[in-house]
Amino acid sequence: MTLLDVAALKRDFPIFHKEMRNGSRLIYLDSGATSQKPQQVLDAERDFYTRHNAAVHRGSHLLAEEASAAYEGARESLAAFIGAQVDELVFTKSATESLNLIAYSFSNTNSGRFALAPGDEILVSEMEHHANLIPWQQLAKRSGATLKWLQVTEDGRLDLSQLDLAINNRTKIVAITHQSNVLGTINPLEEIVARAHSVGALVVLDACQSAPHFTINVQELGVDFLAFSGHKALGPTGIGIFWGRAELLAEMEPFLYGGSMIETVTMESATWAPAPRKFEAGVPNMAQAVGFAAAIDYLSKIGMDRIQSHEEELTRYALEQMQGIKGLRIFGPLDMHNRGGVISFALDQIHPHDAGQVLDQYGIAVRTGHHCAWPLMRKYGVAGTTRASFYLYNDRSDVDALIEGILATQKYFKVN
């Protein structure tokens, strides 16, 4: 498969014209935190505000009609991107809000499959981002359910040896990340989903690190709920999606209450509109939804399979180069089997924050710290790591610069 023409793609991203410290070019290796935005996305947002701005679903004038059409058109684009029905896709402000939405819906339900009670169990994993851990911790506290977790092996993969015990007749929810934001591990969903459904448990998937980087289809994945963010997929901040199976959305209670999500209202009571409106109280992030759809269109035109192949080649190359550096420890799989374009590492005798500051002097932007995954850091006995994450606008020269920067960091601190 033909690799990407990164030089041509970078011309679409205004930020790559920016000069960094000491006259360096920008080497952006922090897409796991947030991606950069192409001009096409910026133009789509600006076009909405300058030509169509009005509150969606709230007027009969021309601008309101155009705004509503643009907003619902964005929903159609996002639904098609993940293989969903249009009415199954809900816009939120972030993946974090999406995951909290699901957890709070369980809290608000007193009967049926969403009701939790003491003795019930919620299963997560040690590699979860805080956004897919804390909502379930809090739900367990509110309901009296027990929170359990799958452990992570030394090489950064889920330990599924006791899966039949971990997912049992008491399990009600399995909340799992598709790809770890720290380790790059792509989890084997088929086995987990099959086991969960065999005992009647619902599966919630955090797709923040997968949906922007390779093809996903909710029907093929077999999960029950899914969330991911716009800002990690070349889109705007302040927008995310929540997907759920239609029959489940019909049973769920709303997360927020207010305008647009109602069917009828009296002074004593209210009834809810069907999904997705039931979950979209208030005036939504309209321009951001349009920008998100423009980002998805940009990715789709390139081809998600090409993007995945490109990132795999870069990651393979980076892993090979980094394993040759004395005093460097990689956290996560050392091969490309079920692995994405995120590499977390530590340098002997050098704090991650110090490493990040030195790399920044060469225009290299990486993430340092615990990556919103404190339990995983404790698992490996470290306070934090340095993380490089790749995307479609990176190439081998960026990897080479990272390697040179790491060696320069070791030299600066007189290590090795």
N, C-alpha and C positions, 0 to 999 in steps of 0.2 A: 504494500500500500504506500502511495506517495506521501512523503513527509510534508509538513506544512512549509510554505514560503514565509518564514517568520519576518523577514525584512519587510515584505509587502504588508503583512498583517499589522506590524507595528506602526505603519503610517496611519492606520485608522485610530490610533490611541494617542491623543494629544499629550498625555503626561510623559510619554517617552521622549518628548523634545526637551524636557526639563534637565537642566544641568545640576548635578549633585555636588556634594562637598568636594573641594579640591579639583573642581573641573571634571569630575568623573561623569560617565554616562550612568543612567539609572539601570541597575540590574535588579529587577523586582522578583524576589523569590519568597513572597509572602501572600500568595493567592489563596492559601488555606485560611487566612484570616479575612481577606476581602480581595476581590479581583479589581483590576483596572477596567475602565469603561471606554468602549469605542465611540467615535463621533456619532455613529448611527443611533446609539442609545441616547446620547445627549441631545441630538436633534429631535428625536421622537418626543422627549419630555418637553423640550422648548416649544415644539409645534403644538402640543396639546394646550399649553398655557397661553400661547399667542393666538391660537385660532379656534379652539374648541372649549375653553374652560367654562364649566358650569357644574353644578351638583348633579351627579348621575341619579337617574330614577326619580327625580323630584321636580320635573317641569315639563311643559308641553311646547316650549319655545325651541327654536332651531338649535341653539347652543346646547341645551339640555339633551336634545335628541342626538346630536353629534357626540357629546361627551359619553352618553350612555352606550352608543354604538361602539365607540372606541374602547370603553371599559369592558364591555361584554365580548368584543372581539379579542381583547387580550386574554380573557378567560378561555376562549376557544383555542387560542394558540398554545397556552400553557397546558390545557387538557390534552390536546393532540400530542404535545411533546412527551407526555408520560403515559400515553395510551389510556386516558381516562374519559369517562362521560363528562360532558360540560358541567352538568349540575352537581357533580361530585367534587368540584374544585372550588375551594374557598380561599379568598384573598385575606391575608393577615398582615401585620406589620413586620413579622419576622418568623423564622422557624421556631425561635424560642416561644413566641406567643402561640404558634400552632401547637406545640407540644403541651404547653400549659392549658390550652383550650381543651385538648383531649382529656387531660388529667382532671380538670375541673368539671367536665361533663360527667365523669365517673362519680365525682363527689356529689353532684346535684341529682343523682338518680337513686331512687330508693328500692327499685325492683328490677328484675330482668338481668340480662347478662352484664349490664354496666354497674350493678350494685355490688359493692365490696363490704365485707364484714370480717371480724376477727376470725382467723383460721384460713382466710384466702391469702394467696401469694402473688407478688409482682416480681418478675424476673428481669434484671438488667445485666450489664456486664461491667467488668473493671475498666474497660477502655472507653466508657461513655464520656462525652462532653457534659459539663455541668447542666446544660440545657435539657439533656435527656437522662439526667439522674435526679436532680433536686425536685422537679415536679412529682416524681414517683416516690421519693422519700416523704414529701409532704402529704401526698395522697395516702400513703401507708399510715402516717401518723393520724390523719383525720378519720380514716376508716377502721383502723385497728388491724389492717392487713399486715403481712410480713414481707419485707423487702429482701430479696435474695439476689445473688449475682453469679454469673459465670466468671471463672478466673481466667487470667491471661498467662500464657506460657512464657518462658524466658525468651523465646524467639519471636514473641509478639503476636501470637495467634490465640484464638479462643480455645480453651480446653473443653472439648465436647465429649470427653470420655465418660462423663457422668450425666449426659444430657437427659436420659430417661428418668433420672432421679431429680434433676433440677427442674424439669417441666413435668408436673404430675397433675393429678386430679384436683388439686387445690389451686393450681396456677390459673389466674384470670387474665393477666396481661404479660406479654413479653415485649419489652421495649429495647431495641437494639440499634446500634449504628451500622450503616451499610459499609462505610469505610472509615477507619479511625483517622481522626484529625492529627494524631500524634505519630502513630506507627505506620500509617499507610496501608494497613491490613484491610483487605476486602473480605468481609465475613461470608461464610458459606450459608446463605439464607435458606436454601432448599430444605436442608435437614432440619434446621431450626423451625421453619414455618410448618413443615409437615408434622413435627412432634407437637408443636403448640396447638395446631388445629385438631389433632387427634384427641386432645383432652378438652377441647372447647375454648381454649384461650385465644385472645385477640392479639395480633402482632402489630406493633407500632414501629415504623422504620424512620430513623433519622437519616435522610438522604442528602444532607448538606454538602458532604464531601464526595458524593457519587454523581448526583444528577448533573452537575456542571461539567463532568469529565468523561462520562461514558453513557451509552444508551441505557435507559431504564424504561420498563413498561410495567405498570402496576398489575396488569392482568397476568403477566408472566411471573412476576415476583411472588404473587400470591398473598401479599401482606394485606392487612385490613385498613391501616392508616399510614400516611406518609407525609413528611414535611421537608421543605428545603427553602433556602433564602434566595432572593434576587441578587443581593450584593456579591455573592460568591460566584455568580454565573454571568458576569459582565453587566448585570443590571444595576438599578439604583438601590440605595439603602432605603430602609423603611417599608419594604415590601417582601412578603413571603407567601408561601402557599401551604394549605392544609388539604390533603386529599383523604377521603374516606369512602368506603363502599356505600352505595345509595341506601341500602336497607339499614345500615348502621346509622347513617346521618339522620334518617327519619326517626330513629329511636332516641337520639341524643338530645340532651338538654342544651340550651344556649350557654355561651360563656359570658357574653356581654348583652346588655339590654338597652333599648332605646329606639331611635327612629330607624326606619327601613327594614327592620327585622320582624315586624309585627304583621299579623293578618287582621285582627280586630283588637280594639281597646275600649274598655269602659273605665269608669272611675274605680271599679272594684277588681277588674281582672283583665287579662290579655291572652291572646293566642298567637302562635308564631307562624310566620310565613315558612314555606318549605325551604329546604336547602337549595342553593347555598346562601340565600338571603338571611335565613335564620341565624347565621353565624357572622353576619357583616353589619353589625349595628353602627349607625352614624355614617357620616359622609366618608367614603373610603379613600385610600391613597390612589387617586385616579391617574394622575400623571405618572406615578411610579409604576402602576400596573401596565400602562402603555409602554413605558421604558423597559420594563421587564420583558414584555412580549417582543420588543425590538431586539433585545439581547438574545432571546431564544431563537428568533429568526436568523440572527447573525450566526449563532452556533450551528443551527440546522443547515444553513447554506454551506458552511465549511464541511460539516459532516461529523457527527459525534464519534463514529468509528475512526476517522482520520485523527481526530483530536486525541482519542485514547491511544492509538498507535504511536503518535508523536510523543506523548508524555511517557509512555512505557519505554521508548527508546532513550529518552533523556534520563529517566530514572535509572535504567540499567547502566548507562554510561556513568552516571554520578556515583552509583553504588560501587562500581568497579574502581573508580578513581579514589573514592574516600576510604575504601578498605586497605589501600596502600599507604595511608598516612598513619604513622606511629603515634600512639597516644590519643587516637580518635575512636570513640565507641558509638556504634549505631544502635538505636533502639528500634526494634521491629524486624521484619523479615529481611534477609540478605539476598534473596532471590526475587524474581518477578512473578512467582506463582501467587495469584490472588493478591496482587500488590499494586497500589496506586502511586501517584507522584508526590508523596510526602516523605521527607527523610528528616528524622530527629536525631541529633547527635550531641555528644559531650566531648570536650577536650580536657585531658588530664591537667589538673592544677589551674584551670582557667574557668571562672564563673561564666555561665551563659550570657549574662548581661554585658560582661566585659568583652566577650567574643563578639556580640552583636554591635557594640560601639566601635570596635576596631574595623569590622567589616563595613560598617556605615561610612568610614573614612574613604572607602574605595567605591562608594555608590551602591553597595550590596545591601539590599533590604531583606532581612530575615526576621523571623519571630523568635523571641527569647522568653523563657519563663515556664510556667506550668501548663500553658495552653488550655486553660479552663478544664483541666483534667487532673486535679490534685490526687485522687485515689490512685491513678495510674503512676504518677510520679513516686508516690510512696511505695507502690509495688516494686519499682525498680531502685528504690533507695536513693533518689536524687531530688534536689529542690526544684530543678527545672532542666530544660534542654534548649539547644539551639535548633531551630527548625527551618529547613528550606522546602518550599512547595512550588511545584512547577505548573505552568499552564500553557496555552497555545501560543503565547507571545514570547516564550523562552526557547533558547536553542543551546547548542553545545558550547558556544562561546560564553554563555552565562554560567554554565557548569564549570568551565575552565577558570573563569574569574573567581568563582566560589572556592575552588581548590587553591588557587593562588592566594586568595584572601585568608583562608584557613592557615596556610603555611606562614603567611605574613603575621598572623595573629600569634601563632606559636613563637615566632622569632621575636616579636615585640615583647612577649612576656618571658622570653628566654627559657622556653620549654622545648625539649628535644634539640 
